[in-house]
Structure formats: C-alpha cells, structure tokens
Amino acid sequence: MMLHTTDVITIRLNASASAAENDYRNYHELNSNFTDNHLSFADDENVSFSDYAPFIRIYVDDFYEFLPEVEKLAALDEVSHTYLATESYMTYGFNDDIGLEPPPGGGGDSGDDPPGDYHVKVGIIDAGNIDPTMSDKLPEFDIMEMDPNVDVSTHATVVADVLVRELDYADGVELYTAYIFEQDLSDIYVAVDWLISNDVDIVNMSVGTSYFDSEGEYDSIAEYVDFIVEQHGITFVAAAGHTPPGEFTEDQYVVSPALGYNVIAVGAIETNNEIWAQSHYKTNDVHLGKPNLMAYHHAHIDPDLIGTSYSAPRVAGAIANLMAHHEILKGDPALVMSIIHGSSDGEIVDDDSYVSPYNGFNHKSGSGKVDSTEAFKMLFDEQFLRASVPDNYDGTPIELLGITFEVEKGERIRVSFASLAQLYEDANGHNLDGFTEYQVLLFKEDVQVESLTISRNYALMHHTADEAGSFTILVLQNSPFPDHVVTEDIAISYSVRDD
C-alpha cells in the first residue's frame, strides 16, 4: 500500500476500548502495535512511512492517557501533521476492526470539516506580502493579501513560516497579510480596518515602534489596539521588541503595540531556555507587566535570523492551533490570555530574575515559556470559567466565579486571571485612568490559603499543595468601574503540575 500526501489517515485512540478495537497493525507502514491500550513501538528503527508522508490526524478521548504515544508519533520526521481533538469525534464511525479510516467528506482535500475542526483566520501585520516559495510549509495555506501589488517581504515571510509551524494542519486556517510602512505605526489603522473587515480571529504584529524611541509609556497606538481587542474580540499578539544583536541599550523598554493592556506581548528566550539578553521587558506603568510570556527566538527558514519578531508568531500560531480545536476561544481574548498565561512553563533560567510586584509575573519573563501541551490539557479538562460584569454594577463586593478541583500533595497550582481593559468611547480620546479591583481567593477545603488583590487586567497566583485534597478558587469584584469603563469580561483558569 502506497500512501501519498493527499491521503488522510485518521487514528482514533479510545481509552475505554480494547486493544483489538484500537488495533491498526494491518497498516504495515506504521509497523507498530498496541499493548494495554497504549500505542507502543517495538523498534524505533522499524517505524516508517512511504517516501510520500501522509496527512495524519490523531483523535483521542483521553488526553493524558495517550499523550506519550501522540508525542512519539508526532516527533517522527515523516509525519506531516497531527491533530488532537475531544471525544466529540470518537463516535464518528469508529472502525472496530482496525481503528483507521478517512474522516467524513473523503479526506483533507474536500468535504466538511469533522466535529472539532474550527475555521480560524490569522492576520499578519508586517512590511509586505508573503512569499510562499521561500517555505516548505506556507504553500499548504490559503493566503489573502490586502494589496497584491505590494512587494513581498522576507521578514513577513519568515514570520508567517514560524507561525504556521505551530499548527497541526492547514485545513480551515487562512492567513491575511496587511502592512505597516511608517516607523511610528501611524498607518496601523488602515491595516487593522482591513483585517476587521475580513473577520480575523488573531493578529500577529512582529513590527513595532522604534526601540530607541520607546520609554515604556502607554501610548495612543497601544490604546487603539486595546480598543480593537475589546470591541471586536480579536486576540492581538505582538513582539515585545529587542535591541539588535551587537548593539546595546540600557533602557530595554517594550515597544508599542505590545504595551497594550489587552495585547499579549512576547519576549525571547534561547534554545537553552535562558532569556535572550537583547529581549526587552521594561515599562513605565505600574499596571503593565511585560512581556506576558516568552518563546524561542529563532527562525526555521534561516536559523541565523533571531529576535522577538519570531517569538511572537510562535505564540500566535500556538493560539491559532488551540482555537482551531476549541471554538470557545474565538472572540474571547480574555479567556485566551488566561489560558496562555496559566499554561506557560514558568521555569526559565535567569540569574537576575525575581517575582515582580506585578501580581505573580516574573519581571523579565512574564508568565514563562509558552506551553501548548498544558494549554490543550486545560481546555480539554475545562479548567476555566468566564463571566461578564454589567455596567449597572454598584461596587458592592460580589462573588463572580468559583471552581473546585482535586490536587495531590506536592503539586503546584497556578491560577490565571484575565480581564479586558474596556473604554466607553473612542480609544484615542481617553486614557485608562484606573482599573476595577478584583480579589482572587484560593481555599483548601474551607481554609483560605492564598489571596491576591488585582488592580490590573491580568495576574497569576501560585501555590504548592502541602497535602492532597479539594481546592476552590473564588473571584470577587470589590470596586466599581473607573471612568469610561462600562463592562468587563473576565476569565479564570488553573493548571496543576507535579514537576
């Protein structure tokens, strides 16, 4: 049997099924077998595909049950794509004999997407159009151009290539390219208007104001983007900015629009997980803890290209991948921010690091390194809640959210809170002059073990369980809204780690 790139293999791994029901040993290209309901490779050297790697989709009904197997299969060079989804697809014509069959619609080239696939539109604001011929991945994607007459940009192409490598598959994901040519970003409005008209879900900006001019002050560009995020439900990811290699500036201030309260600013780490010395992190606003999180700074097309420009699309791509599998994230930037912060791996090497007063974020690395695996787990297990506070709230302390979960002794709990800064009128006419005060409480049984008062729009709480038991998170609102704020959408999520 010869498999080609146009073929689609769907592998369904059902934790409750017998090994026979999950068996697909008849497909000799995989040369693998199941033991105790787990996929196991008897000999790694014997795991092989034809010279034309197929499109692989893996559906699981228990994320943790099969995670090692999925990761092992995904790591094979011959595998072009892997796909994780919830149990909603497990009932779709599961083949009890071999557990393998094409998805409804006859494969990845035609037909409707199976349940669990959601259409995602990703905008890339950069200095020109994308050249798909520079990449082995970009030709798989539909790319829409704001102006086909604009020259291609190597920077935009490398950014797009980094982004799409975070995606499990190309079906249903579209890229939209818009442009900024002015150093002060004064033409950002044209680009954003076009992306809004095309209903994009995510925008990546690996361009920003000059790092020489930035003093870390919240400005009209950041304010405008905050307004767009809140009004249109678009998730914005932006490079925090960096000093070019070989240059030095003592004031490593974050650049705009990454300074936006509602913007996910991304800093850079090296492959050894150390913070890249050129990555910017400073602000001059007590409410702003930037960057929000970190990602690797190298490009695939040319490993010599490094910078926060290539860290940001790793996060934007990770979010697009999450959104493609979990529609609940679409149009909800507060939930995206809560999940992406809560799932991040905070263990980043930095001799000069410390937990800043910015509500549980590290002064230089924010919430830590982006961790898609943990984010998938949090969404799959529904480790989150959302709420919207109406404009008639009078400031009386009220309980907004509550969630209870079980924890083993020694496990680390991370609670991630996020809300959107929201303005009453045009963002360019008003500066944010205050935040609603929230309080996050963590209880072990009926005993309060942690408390965090929040006067900004995102925060992290950390706790290590000294014994097993039930924990409860409560979110309270303690104050009325400040001027010009009429309502806030908030989200809370949690992760539990044993490492």
Summary of the structure (lengths in Angstrom):
residues: 499
radius of gyration: 22.9
end to end distance: 43.2
largest distance: 68.7
contacts: 1758
relative contact order: 0.10
helix: 20%
strand: 27%
